[in-house]
Amino acid sequence: MDPHVREILDLFVRWFHFVAGIMWIGNSMLFNWLDRNLLKREGLKPGSMGEIWLLHGGGFYQVEKKMLEQGEAYPDPLHWFMWQNFTTWASGILLLVIVYYLGGESFMVDPAVAKLGGGEAIALGVGSLLVGCTVYEGIWRSPLGKNTQAGAAVSLVCLVAYTYFMCHMLSGRAAFIHVGAMLGTCMTMNVWMHIVPSQRKLTEGIKKGEAQDEKLSYRAKSRSIHNNYLTFPVLFTMISNHFPTTFGSPLNWLILLVVGLAAAGVRHFMNIRFFYGGWKPALAACAAAGVGGLVALTWPTAPKVTSAAPVAYSAVAPIVQARCATCHSAKPSDAQFTTAPSGLMLDTPAQIKAAADRIKQRAVDSTSMPLGNKTNMTPEERATLGQWIAGGAPL
């Protein structure tokens, strides 16, 4: 596909994905908040789980959650919340195809991680989504899934193994997004294989005058809680591609797990804050653990110094032109790009010097550039760049 066409598709699909995600996650968080703030007031009918009064947009809302009595009907229209999930997931998968799969080896492959071709990496990515989601569903459909703690523990072990494997097979950026895509697909499976079918059976039973089956309600709610805890970790994977110190680190798999667990912990203490008095320090501790772990794991280590002598620009220019300027140029020679990524051009000495800090961060500290190391920058060349920048980047 023409790079310009792919970029325009990327823009509009990403925009759509962003809007759909806000709608889905916003609805999910609102309903979870409602569930935890319902009040049992006097005078409520049997089957009522509580009600809540809200003030928004210049008016009052009275919301009650209840189980209908046998023979009791509900008025039309009955509003369902499911298409926000589908549009978020479908646009996300389409974005995965546009950015990563149609980009070939550019975003999927890192020769320093694993010797894979573009087709092999794509096949691995697709296969990993299918396997990961199948394992998740198998755990929670099995007898093990009837024990919440045991199911969560086994799921966590599988997620650690999955993350480690992906980060040792694909480029860091592709590995992160595939972990997020796998979790997001599990969330969508929960909606369409458990939550929506349970609610359909619930409404069908009401229309037939049958008593409500509480097992159906529990089935829908339990998978909704799974989605609630997965939301924050998935959001992190969505934004991580903007931060190369995370996916570009040799410990990227551990970074993703630490931040993901901390994010789920934050969500947990947000959930229980209504009935757990010590939620504030616990929430702060979870957030601090995530931030502290991220800082510690991404802190740059000094590149190997081969000489104490200062490095001249004449030694740096050929490296930048051969390894970086194929993409970062006014006229990129790399067929994947029509313009310099992020608008960064490295054609002149002044441009290279001005970008010294960014070069250090991406090519020296995190080694996330060149992208997938497609131009084969060597450790010695990275060290030369690091020494030149440490010496003040003289021209």
C-alpha positions, 0 to 999 in steps of 0.5 A: 500500500502507498505510504501516503494512503496508509498514513491517511487511513491511519489518521482516520481509523485512529481518530475513530478508534479513540472516539469509540474507546472513550464511549465504551470505557466511559460507559463501563466506568460510569456503570461500575461507579453507579453499582458502587454508589447505589443506596438502599432507601426505604420504600424501594420495591422488592428486588431493588438493588438501590437507587442514586440521584445525580445532578448533571447538565442542569437537571436531576437524574434518578437511577434505580437498579433492580431485578424485575418481579415475575410477570413485570415488564419493562417499557420500550425503548430498552437501551443496550450498551454493546456497540461501543465495544464492537466499534472500539475493537473492530477499529483497533484491529483495523489499526493494527493491520494498517500500522503494523501488518501493512508496514511489513517489517518496519514495526514488527521485526527487530533483528536484535530480538529474533530473526523473523521475516515480515510474514513470519512476524505477522503470522506470529502476531495473529496466532498469538491473539488467537492462542492468548484469547483461547487460553483465557476463555479456557481458564474461565470456562473450566472448573478452575474459573469457579474459584476467582482467586485461583482463576486470576492467579493462573491467568496472571501466570499465563499473561506473564509467559505471554508477555515475555514470549512476545517481547522476545519474538517481536519488536518491543513496540509490536509486542506491547501492542499485541499484548494490548490487542490480546487483552482487548479481544478478551474483553470483547469476547466477554461482551459478545460471548457472555454479557450480551447473551446473558442479557438476551436470555434475561430479557427473553425470560421477562417477555415470557413471564418467567422469573429472572435467573440470577445466574445470568446476572452473575455471569454477565456481571463477573465478566464485566468486572474482568473488563473493568480491571483490564481497562487501565493496562490496555490503555497503557499499551495503547499509548506506550508506542509514544514512549520508547524508553518503555518498549525499547528497554531490554527489560520491556516485558518486565516494564509492561507487567509492572505498569500493567499490574500497578494500573490494575491495582489502581483500578482495584482501589478505585473500585473498593474506595466506597467501602474500604477506609484505607483506600487512599494510601493503598491507591497512592502506594499502587500508583507510586509502585508503578511510577517508581518501577517504571523510572527504575526499569527505564533509567538509562545506563551509560553506553560502553566507552571505548575511548576517553578521547572526544569524538569529532563530528566527522566520526558521527556524520557518516553514522547518522547519514547511513543509519538515521537519515534514510527515514529522518530526511526531507526526502526519505529514501525508506519506502515506508515513509513519505515524510520524516517521522515526527518531523525530525530531519537529520540532513544538516550538521545543525539539525543533527546537533539540535536533535542530540538529546533525542538521538541519545534517548532513542539510539543510545539509551533505549536503542529503539531507533533505528526502527527495528534496527533496519539499518543495522546500527552497531553497538560501537556506533551507538557508543560513538554517538553517546560519546559525541553527545556527552562531549557537548555534540561539537560541530 
